[in-house]
Amino acid sequence: MTTLQDLTSMSHDQLIAKVRELEAAKNKVRFKVSEKGAVSVYGIHSRFPVTLYANQWERLLTASDAIRKFIADNHDGLSTER
């Protein structure tokens, strides 16, 4: 973890690189097992995870073609996160 002291001793270029690194990490999808044994996926929806049990993820994965088709069929009515 980078401390405030570390940041104050960095050059401008190093600070820019650090900001880019943090932005990349923020947008990266990562997984964690929750306290209740579910799979939490971070990096999809703001700062909160999307959490489902393994069998629920398996059902979604099985339906991935149908989900893609639904999105394509309804593209005009769908919005994206801002």
C-alpha positions as CSV (number, residue, x, y, z in Angstrom):
1,M,0.0,0.0,0.0
2,T,1.2,3.4,-0.9
3,T,1.4,5.9,2.0
4,L,1.0,9.7,1.9
5,Q,4.8,10.0,2.6
6,D,5.5,7.8,-0.5
7,L,3.2,10.0,-2.6
8,T,4.8,13.3,-1.5
9,S,8.3,12.0,-2.4
10,M,7.2,11.0,-6.0
11,S,8.0,13.0,-9.1
12,H,5.2,14.3,-11.3
13,D,5.8,11.4,-13.8
14,Q,5.7,8.8,-11.0
15,L,2.4,10.3,-9.7
16,I,0.8,10.2,-13.1
17,A,1.9,6.5,-13.4
18,K,0.5,5.8,-10.0
19,V,-2.9,7.4,-10.9
20,R,-3.0,5.3,-14.1
21,E,-2.2,2.1,-12.1
22,L,-5.0,2.9,-9.6
23,E,-7.5,3.6,-12.4
24,A,-6.6,0.3,-14.1
25,A,-7.0,-1.6,-10.8
26,K,-10.3,0.1,-10.2
27,N,-11.7,-1.2,-13.5
28,K,-10.3,-4.7,-13.1
29,V,-12.8,-7.4,-12.4
30,R,-11.8,-9.5,-9.4
31,F,-13.4,-12.3,-7.5
32,K,-13.8,-13.2,-3.8
33,V,-15.5,-15.8,-1.7
34,S,-17.9,-14.1,0.6
35,E,-18.4,-14.9,4.3
36,K,-21.5,-17.0,3.4
37,G,-19.6,-18.9,0.7
38,A,-21.0,-17.1,-2.4
39,V,-18.9,-15.7,-5.2
40,S,-18.6,-11.9,-5.2
41,V,-17.4,-10.1,-8.3
42,Y,-16.0,-6.7,-7.9
43,G,-15.4,-4.1,-10.6
44,I,-18.7,-4.5,-12.4
45,H,-21.1,-2.3,-10.4
46,S,-19.7,0.8,-8.8
47,R,-18.0,-0.1,-5.5
48,F,-20.3,-2.9,-4.5
49,P,-19.9,-6.5,-5.6
50,V,-22.4,-8.6,-7.5
51,T,-22.7,-11.7,-5.3
52,L,-24.3,-15.0,-6.3
53,Y,-23.9,-18.5,-5.1
54,A,-21.9,-20.9,-7.4
55,N,-25.0,-22.6,-8.7
56,Q,-26.5,-19.2,-9.6
57,W,-23.4,-18.2,-11.5
58,E,-23.5,-21.6,-13.3
59,R,-27.1,-21.0,-14.4
60,L,-26.1,-17.5,-15.7
61,L,-23.1,-18.9,-17.6
62,T,-25.3,-21.6,-19.1
63,A,-27.6,-18.8,-20.3
64,S,-24.8,-16.6,-21.7
65,D,-25.8,-17.1,-25.3
66,A,-29.4,-16.1,-24.5
67,I,-28.2,-13.1,-22.5
68,R,-26.1,-11.9,-25.4
69,K,-29.0,-12.4,-27.8
70,F,-31.4,-10.5,-25.5
71,I,-28.9,-7.6,-25.3
72,A,-28.5,-7.5,-29.0
73,D,-32.2,-7.7,-29.6
74,N,-32.9,-4.9,-27.1
75,H,-29.9,-2.8,-27.8
76,D,-31.9,0.3,-28.7
77,G,-33.8,0.3,-25.4
78,L,-30.8,-0.4,-23.2
79,S,-28.5,2.2,-21.6
80,T,-25.0,1.9,-20.3
81,E,-23.6,2.8,-17.0
82,R,-22.3,6.4,-16.9
